Amino acid sequence: MTTQKTENYTQFSELRSEIDKFDLELTKDFKSQLSIAPFLSRKLVSFQGNKDKPTYDWYKYKEAFSAGLVEYFLSNYEGGTQGKMLDPFAGIGTALFAASEQDIHADGIELLPIGQEIIQIRLLLQKGLSSSDTATLERWIAFQPWKRFSEKMPFSTFRITEGAYPSETVDAIERYRSAMQHENEKIQAILRLTLLCVLESVSYTRKDGQYLRWDARSGKIRPGTKPFNKGEILPFAPAITAKLKEILSDVTSAEIPTTLFPVTRTSCDINLFKGSCLEILPTLETESYNALMTSPPYCNRYDYTRTYALELAMLGLTQTEVSNLRQEMLSCTVENREKDLLKICPNWSPFIEAANNQKLLKTINTYLEHEKAAGTLNNNSIPRMVRGYFSEMACVIGECFRVLKPNACLFMVNDNVRYAGVGISVDLILSDIARTLGFEVEKILVVPGKKGNSSQQMGTYGRIPLRKCVYIWKKR
């Protein structure tokens, strides 16, 4: 072994030992708060828990938690069922609508247009449908009027969505989009939502972690990769009519509890802020929320602008707009550039300092830079992403503390991750930062059963389980 290699290995071993030491110290420090919660399940903390739940299961948003999870925490913690709740990473609005059903005013912040669109249309549908609207939708289901339209309304594509649908599906979508322009605003919104809900099922793609996975029938097979078959690719007409039936049934069914779409409610029960929470949180009033329930992007390299590229293209975004969205997102993908956080808010110095001084995180950052220099990382942007993620999350946590009322709780769902063979205890690091910024860490509830690290990591380091948790922090 050369002298350089010996020095690298020695530094590698020392850093790994330091990481293990600081991780163990934090684990002992939070021993009384860390506990496995038998009532939590993978289903409850994921979108799987919304299956067969009217309105929540229209669109498969894989990053969502279940409405049941929101209901449980807001009902079982003091102050949760009073006043106003905030979700700074609202997604498609699960927390907002679940809170609203418990008569809690809910504010949400969402950056991605797909989430904004679904929330807005659900709010529109809370006002109910007229008999004329219902008859129009029934006509669309029965007669499929787009099939008789000669006019077509083309839709946008990006480099990564070109060729995503069979040619006959492209033709049907363009006719459908043209036909819906002849309906009133509410019907157009419902038809647009229905289209967004079926895009994946009628395409050659499947959402798969960090990217869209392409079926071999698309003709897009990367050299050296095993051909992928997603199963049945639904024809457009049966897919769209089945989804339209489901949505219409959910809105009009008498079996749905009256709390779902009460006509006496107004959209002011839910308020949506469009944009990045890093930009919007500093503008919110101090001590104005009684609870906060959220699940931020995980530090797992998932790029939502790619995962939801079909939907963003259908909503008419340009390639440039999508690239800009990617940079506005919380740093969770290797393409995120470093943000000038103090330019966003000059008051954030203590928050950034809390992240920079966290011992375990500091050592992990040094280790990842060491691995980058040694050429062992599969992407050299991982250190920047991890560093940015925790700095930005520290700013989010600091702002959340500011906007919560005294004794109010923050509930957060998040995953631990692993890079270069080292597990990153996101739960412990963020809880320690939250404690530094004034929160009392009440509980770190661990979901029973641990998920494995990525296939790339398993190939090199073996299968090492990682925790998924719900954090409960209280403002004192």
Steps between C-alpha positions, in 0.01 A plus 500: 500500500643841401554773757210705353263204516609425855431859605160496328404174668613628840297819463204296373514273807536793741204684351282187504589447864413862584166467321420183694601669825289814449205295373513282812520810720190648337317168523569486873406867536159436341454156653190598697339658192584225247241223497344258256134591452295185429202705376715650224527296182660554162146531365401771749808714433474471120250557220398133531283598796288720270398213274122460489456829690269723295671804342839414653554209260425682176861577424790274595743738666761260636660756731180555699419368847149381582207709618471253789844603626396865507175417677682297765755766596265796485249312719742361756717802579396804700420797282499295180126532448485873562577810301719478194742245356786542252661260253805664337542207256134450410536263203148424378346627823445186709572678829295803397184310411528258792532796738212683333278195554566547873395866478858623518603789277799382295766693313733326257806595299570310179755560227416237236218596260356147506436528874361851462265387224356206694447707816324776306269261317408319820417836656284581198317168537425571866237740371318204346361441151182632348261255336613642165868434586418145604309441176794633298746265667262207455486590130880493479505158663225355280578654162874585515452817291873554432492207257285705261721809520714570198684786670804409705671690779866388516679488835855582605779247527845510656804301398416244765131467402530473122342178377335430837168385349389273215408703190128421533509627860665826394223546243229431761654737758523782244135454399395479866683823582335673206150375587522610863557861395132516404382439857460739794788577737403243766455217249832588337671481839351155571593371155853638539536333841374171357757518222784564747387199705535252212817617325725240657260211436467582126872565450809286449638632829479423869605726785797328656691689768738745343366484146239376252561138412431415136325188375693315228201543266587868479816411309707686758734236638831613641791280393595248765169526689244226545179567302217615728133410457257708710206272426181617333512840332138614511329631187398862547119477477441232768763657730355851483135393529572272799676784682227747408238259639698473822532875544134564417388225738714638784368852456133406471469183709261528793709242684786743546494661847357850494828634635675418171338760277277715723332765288515746788878502491697751305846468355634725776518185719804411291746757376774412252820699459665425166877492502800391702460476875846656534358815340152491657565393861679827594191694389260318736387654826689408819319262741202456270466118480375244752657199326727411211484169312730429208731269313786683328686356204738233625876529458487216249586649160139483376434766239127570501525705181602178326267266689202723411626606159195364312268711713716814483516471122121454478455814712695693236829569677806561286835326540642823646217530752558143614874563535425807712257299715774244563725771641223646716430164665651414834841351421422131467648416162857516372405765244411755767749785508593662830247763609593837647287458811596830659392678184156338538483605865781687681364380837591138435860509625416319830314228309787440257746503792293234678543271199868582450580428867311171528785257575369191325400694189832685496689170501274350232562803279877461546477128423302556181750763382779250572323233294449751219871580497580127500272448199277243670164682478266409215417870470728780614207730577383285794702699761351829379148354501529361854653822634232709327217276618581538869579873477170566326308272736652689795357821353161334452508372860595843633214664312257231614597570860434869445153457344375242755321611814647405841434133589410422139630178342682434175450153347741394227533180296849435364741223399859431590739454208840351419786624282843348440423225751418740783153522645381855553268519800282777363259455792766559765679781316183698428370443852828627643483808277136553603601478867776756444244733342261477796280194445454232762534159336202311641523182294672343202254226406658224294289318241523122567711319243790675334557554132827410333744738340507549122590217263828677415589524869398139566722378219804657664422504872228237545143548618501735796157603633402863545243663728186679389360724773240752603655779708297685760654827611331746734554872525551602862 
